[in-house]
Amino acid sequence: MTNFGILARQGKSLATLIAASGSFLIGMILPLDIWSKQTNTSIATVNQTTNNTVNIPTSKNSKNPENLEVIKIKSVVAKRVNKAKQKLRSLELQTFNFNIPKRFEGETIKEAALKRKDKVIALTFDDGPWDEITEKVLEILDENNIKATFFVVGQHLNRRQEIGKKITEAGHVIGNHTWNHPDQSGKMSEDRIKSEIGRTAELIYKITGRTTTLFRPPGGVLTNGLADYAKERKHTIVLWSADSVDWYYKSPQKITKKVMDKASNGGIILLHDGGGPRDHVVQALPTIISKLKKQGYEFVTIPELLTIKDKELHQQELAKKVTQQE
């Protein structure tokens, strides 16, 4: 298999997920519904047998056994439904989080620039995985129920394969950030380019079982041949709209301000979880998340962001066609 042959594998179809989701919800909720009805019927039957009447609660505070049983069942159902939603969300991410809308294949993006009122933004992390730092970042994201996109460097992923597995197992997306992180502007040899991108792609698949068509050129350099090579293979080149400059500024307050000053609906935030000491990023991350949440932002992965943008563009295209036909 060629370096990029593995990248042609596709995820499950939308129909498969919908069917699985429906079956899952039915399997979780229907038995409880039946149990509830059977329980209520049994209680009513006992009442009818002993008193030839059915007791009807006269107030919300009634301690009637039937009323208490129904309340108990409703509580159980609510908990089951909540767990079901969480598992379906996880299934959706595992199935679709690496899929990119066709219109963005081979394109370079810095942000999605959304017009919708509901605000979304994408957290991205470069240069990992890194000892301790990446795992701390994962813990913070998990505590806040946030999914992010990690652009990994091949040699770092090779040294920390278990952390790489944790990233995808937690429902996050992985992107390709080359093997050695070359950020020179001068043209690179074709063999070097193939090695930088291809080796990392193969390793990502080997470790996580996932493929990715997301590529972020080191330093955002677009002139050395790496981006061109990736675009020819229909990879999406992902840059950023809000740079924390955390490789230079070591103050959590400073990088938080950098992010907040550039935050926008459909924006892409650049942070680093590797490539050097990043304790200041770990310290700043909870504050960044908190401030963005207070401004009404929801956090999405890069594929989710592009899917939202794709739908918005599709609606605009349909509206334009309608206008032209009138």
Residue pairs with C-beta under 8 A, 6 or more apart in sequence:
2 198
3 194
3 197
3 198
3 199
3 201
3 202
4 198
4 201
4 233
6 201
6 202
6 205
6 211
7 201
7 205
7 211
7 212
7 213
7 233
7 235
8 211
9 211
10 99
11 95
11 96
11 98
11 99
12 95
14 96
16 95
17 91
17 92
17 95
17 96
20 91
21 88
21 91
21 92
24 84
24 87
24 88
24 91
25 81
25 84
25 88
28 80
28 81
28 83
28 84
29 77
29 80
29 81
29 84
32 73
32 76
32 77
32 80
33 77
35 73
36 70
36 73
36 74
36 77
39 69
39 70
39 73
40 66
40 69
40 70
43 65
43 66
43 69
44 54
44 66
47 53
47 54
47 55
47 66
48 54
55 64
55 66
57 64
57 66
57 67
89 171
90 171
93 147
93 171
93 301
94 171
96 303
97 147
97 171
97 172
97 173
97 301
97 303
97 304
98 173
98 210
98 211
98 212
98 213
98 214
98 303
99 303
99 307
100 213
100 214
100 236
100 303
100 306
101 306
101 307
101 309
101 310
103 310
103 313
104 236
104 306
104 309
104 310
105 213
105 234
105 235
105 236
106 231
106 232
106 233
106 234
106 235
106 236
107 231
107 236
107 237
108 222
108 227
108 231
108 236
108 237
108 239
109 236
109 237
109 238
109 239
109 268
109 306
110 239
110 240
110 241
110 268
111 240
111 241
111 264
111 266
111 267
111 268
112 266
112 267
112 268
112 305
112 306
112 308
112 309
113 264
113 265
113 266
113 309
114 120
114 265
114 266
114 308
114 309
114 312
115 265
115 312
116 265
116 308
116 312
118 298
119 265
119 295
119 296
119 297
119 298
120 265
120 266
120 297
120 298
120 299
120 300
120 304
120 305
120 308
121 263
121 264
121 265
121 266
121 267
121 268
121 269
121 292
121 297
121 298
121 299
121 300
122 148
122 149
122 267
122 268
122 269
122 299
122 300
122 301
122 302
122 304
122 305
123 141
123 146
123 148
123 149
123 269
123 271
123 299
124 148
124 149
124 150
124 151
124 175
124 216
124 238
124 240
124 268
124 269
124 270
124 271
124 302
125 134
125 137
125 148
125 149
125 150
125 151
125 271
125 272
125 273
125 274
126 151
126 177
126 216
126 270
126 271
126 272
126 273
126 274
126 275
127 151
127 153
127 156
127 177
127 181
127 272
127 273
127 274
127 275
127 276
128 134
128 150
128 152
128 153
128 156
128 157
128 160
128 163
128 272
128 273
128 274
128 275
129 150
129 152
129 156
129 157
129 160
129 163
129 164
129 167
129 273
129 274
130 156
130 160
130 163
130 273
130 274
130 275
130 278
131 160
133 273
133 274
133 278
133 279
133 281
133 282
134 150
134 160
134 163
134 167
134 273
134 274
135 163
135 166
136 282
137 148
137 273
137 281
137 282
137 285
138 166
138 167
138 170
138 172
140 282
140 285
140 286
140 289
141 147
141 148
141 170
141 172
142 170
144 286
144 289
144 299
146 289
146 299
147 171
147 172
147 173
147 299
147 300
147 301
147 304
148 172
148 173
148 299
148 301
149 172
149 173
149 174
149 175
149 214
149 238
149 301
149 302
150 167
150 172
150 173
150 174
150 175
150 273
151 174
151 175
151 176
151 177
151 214
151 216
151 238
152 164
152 167
152 174
152 175
152 176
152 177
152 200
152 204
153 177
153 178
153 179
153 180
153 181
153 200
153 274
153 275
154 177
154 178
154 179
154 180
154 196
154 199
154 200
154 203
155 179
155 180
156 274
157 164
157 200
157 203
157 204
157 207
158 203
161 207
164 174
164 204
164 207
164 208
165 207
165 208
167 174
167 208
168 174
168 208
168 209
168 210
172 301
173 212
173 214
173 301
173 302
173 303
174 204
174 208
174 210
174 212
174 214
175 212
175 214
175 215
175 216
175 238
175 302
176 197
176 200
176 201
176 204
176 212
176 214
176 215
176 216
176 230
176 235
177 200
177 215
177 216
177 218
178 196
178 197
178 200
178 217
178 218
178 226
179 195
179 196
179 197
179 199
179 200
180 196
181 218
181 275
182 188
182 192
182 196
182 218
182 224
182 226
183 217
183 218
183 219
183 221
184 221
184 224
185 221
185 223
185 224
186 223
186 224
187 223
187 224
187 225
188 196
188 224
188 225
188 226
190 225
190 229
193 225
193 226
193 229
194 229
196 226
197 215
197 226
197 229
197 230
201 211
201 212
204 210
204 211
204 212
205 211
213 233
213 234
213 235
213 236
214 235
214 236
214 238
214 302
214 303
215 226
215 227
215 230
215 235
215 236
215 237
215 238
216 237
216 238
216 239
217 224
217 226
217 227
217 230
217 237
218 226
220 239
220 240
221 227
222 228
222 237
227 237
230 237
231 237
236 302
236 306
238 268
238 302
239 268
240 268
240 269
240 270
241 262
241 264
241 267
241 268
241 269
242 258
242 259
242 261
242 262
242 263
242 264
242 267
242 268
242 269
242 270
243 258
243 262
243 270
244 255
244 256
244 258
244 259
244 269
244 270
244 271
244 272
244 281
244 284
245 255
245 258
246 255
246 271
246 272
246 278
246 280
246 281
246 284
247 272
247 275
247 276
249 255
249 258
249 280
250 280
251 280
252 280
252 281
252 283
252 284
252 287
253 284
255 271
255 280
255 281
255 284
256 284
256 287
256 288
256 291
259 269
259 271
259 288
260 288
260 291
260 292
263 269
263 292
263 295
263 297
265 297
266 305
266 308
266 309
268 302
268 305
269 288
271 281
271 285
272 278
272 281
273 281
289 299
292 299
300 308
